[in-house]
């Protein structure tokens, strides 16, 4: 199903906060598909983004505490991220090939702000007119950022931030909100929208919307896309089980982390076809990397 893309431009209001990326971080994992926040006594280490160099970003909690922290995993070394102004929650959600990181954090009032981390300095992102939530989900090589925000009525819209200008987008079929999750280096966007209580994935390419709906699913989202056109996302089947999928050449290819007894939720893909996401078992939510058919669990010390 394809439709015309209608967008409205909004002048950007960007607050710059300087601070070094480093220890003492917080992160939020709800990221792409609204996963529940970390609960005491459970493992919480979902992976949300991966660039073409294999650098991974995600979220973790320490010793099962409810505070959430961001992380960057590069060549086996973990760097913790804390956004200035964070009150215990920071989420690292996306990363581009230059190493710029986007995500969100909660302030002392519980308001969610987006951020971009570039050369060690954090810039806070707030869509003009947003009520209490701006979430930045991915950044491409050109520095374009995609995400979502809530308006004054509490309705979710997708946005693209390009050259300091926020542009909102809404799927014409949406009756309950639109969400921007991923953007390729070619500028193609993936995400989701709600229609009459059912979530569908969306692809926005060349000004045209395409609905993504895994056959037999009760819920579908699209979270990552590369320039070659391959898309990753997740779906829920009729029995309530959560699975991942890779969409390539018009074909949905389901996959599941073998450790994910309670579900698999992919979040991103890079140009090499490596996929990151999260799986759930009895002990909590774990990050994973899928490379050349092999799953590796991502653990944050």
Buried (B, 14 or more C-beta within 10 A) or exposed (E): EEBEBEBEEBEBBBEEEEEEBEEEBBBBBBBBBEBEBBBEEBBBBBBBBBBBBBBBBBBBBBEBBEBBBBBBBBEEEBBBBBBBBBBBBBBBBBBBBBBBBBBBBBBEEEBBBBBBBBEEBBBBBBBEBBBBBBBBBBBBBEBBBBBBBBBEEEBBBBBBBBEEEBBBBBBEBBEEBBBBBBBBBBBBBBBBBBBEEBBBBBBBBEEEBBBBBBEEBEBBBBBBBBBEBBBBBBBBBEEEEBBBBBBBEEEBEBBBBEBBEEBBBBBBBBBEBBBBBBBBBEEBBBBBBBBEEEBEBBEBE
